[in-house]
Amino acid sequence: MKQSKKLGINSRMIHGGEFENPLGSATVPIYQTSTFIFDSADHGAKCFSGEDDGYIYTRIGNPTINALETLVADLESGAQGIATSSGMAAVNTIYMALLSKGDHMVSSAAVYGPSRVVMEQHWSRFGVESTYVNTASIEEIKAAIRPNSRVLYIETPANPTMDITDLEACAKLAHDHGMLMVVDNTFCSPYLQRPLEMGADVVFHSMTKFLNGHADIVAGMIVTRDKALGSKLKSMMVTLGCNMDPHQAYMVIRGIRTLGIRIERSQANAMKIAAYLENHPKVEWVMYPGLPSHPQHALAQKQMDGFGSMISFELKGGLIAGKVLMDNVKVAILAVSLGGVETLIQHPASMTHSKVSAEAKLKAGITDGLVRYSVGIEDVDDLIGDLEQALLLV
Ligand SMILES: *Cc1c(COP(=O)(O)O)cnc(C)c1O
């Protein structure tokens, strides 16, 4: 849709995504092809020189993938979308395009485990340095900035602690120091938070989570605020070869059509569950941005359009009690990942963040007893009843 910017976000999720439609299909066609036929040798040469924007080869571009890229770029208020095979492909494309030998990155201490592990264990082998701080504190970020700092990498709400980072303040700080700000927006999706509107330069997603939302696809997306940075990241993705597949793109487009109603339902469920857990005598603490007890509840209200459906909590009995709970829930599924229609429960210290060092986990607030709960769209009474029966056994 050409004028989609004028429509509300729910309408754009349903009608957005640019694609040529000669046969008038109601959905985006799947161009399941690796290569595209040129009209003539001259046409082929023009496609390669950029004089003609015709399709060449699916790693470089594909109409189904392009429909998804334009859809998510529009939802994020960005100039360009770059689809990737997974969220981690997006992370590594960003690291490789924006950081060189001798450069330094400042990052949130509580980030998706592998985003940190790949930087500390592998990009460090190529001379890229990194420091991890509690980015909820602007002072801590300031203290970590060095003359060679190039990227400020933020995940908010943080994974899995649910700490909130002030995106506007961070963008200003990054730009004052000549750094680019990158935001992992996986936990929110553009429905709840649009970091580019708050000054970020690059935003990315594991679309495996909320955007696709049905636990049946692994996929990633990078969106940039300006076109030049978009071209730089796009050519890095193309040469790394971590492109998306057309069928994968179709599935994510289909998932995004219901993103709004899925999030509305799951966050309404999450609010009730967080309140239930907070009042339960066996629960030590609950972190959910929608609870007034969350230390950055006001900031969450300011920069998010809703509080999302991710909850972290710890039982009074610590890790042992947490394991009893995870082994006895019957509606929630014991599995990593998040943001799907089904409720998931997992233990970050031994699962998603197991490769992060014990010291780093402690500093990031990832305690041994922390349980992460991703709320789905089931009937909330069933989810609370499920927790209730499992907590009786703790
Ligand atoms: C899952 C996840 C990733 C990695 O994405 P994949 O699609 O699994 O490669 C990155 N960041 C966050 C916050 C995630 O939850």
The ligand as an SDF file (V2000), in Angstrom:
LIG
                    3D

 15 15  0  0  0  0  0  0  0  0999 V2000
   15.8870  -15.0270   20.3770 C   0  0  0  0  0  0  0  0  0  0  0  0
   16.5820  -13.7180   20.5340 C   0  0  0  0  0  0  0  0  0  0  0  0
   17.6760  -13.3750   19.7150 C   0  0  0  0  0  0  0  0  0  0  0  0
   18.2540  -14.3190   18.6930 C   0  0  0  0  0  0  0  0  0  0  0  0
   17.3690  -14.6030   17.6830 O   0  0  0  0  0  0  0  0  0  0  0  0
   17.2720  -16.0130   16.8440 P   0  0  0  0  0  0  0  0  0  0  0  0
   16.1350  -15.7620   15.9450 O   0  0  0  0  0  0  0  0  0  0  0  0
   17.0580  -17.0940   17.8410 O   0  0  0  0  0  0  0  0  0  0  0  0
   18.5790  -16.1570   16.1450 O   0  0  0  0  0  0  0  0  0  0  0  0
   18.2170  -12.1240   19.8950 C   0  0  0  0  0  0  0  0  0  0  0  0
   17.7470  -11.2620   20.8360 N   0  0  0  0  0  0  0  0  0  0  0  0
   16.7170  -11.5700   21.6320 C   0  0  0  0  0  0  0  0  0  0  0  0
   16.2440  -10.5870   22.6480 C   0  0  0  0  0  0  0  0  0  0  0  0
   16.1050  -12.8080   21.5120 C   0  0  0  0  0  0  0  0  0  0  0  0
   15.0840  -13.1130   22.3300 O   0  0  0  0  0  0  0  0  0  0  0  0
  1  2  1  0
  2  3  1  0
  2 14  2  0
  3  4  1  0
  3 10  2  0
  4  5  1  0
  5  6  1  0
  6  7  2  0
  6  8  1  0
  6  9  1  0
 10 11  1  0
 11 12  2  0
 12 13  1  0
 12 14  1  0
 14 15  1  0
M  END
$$$$
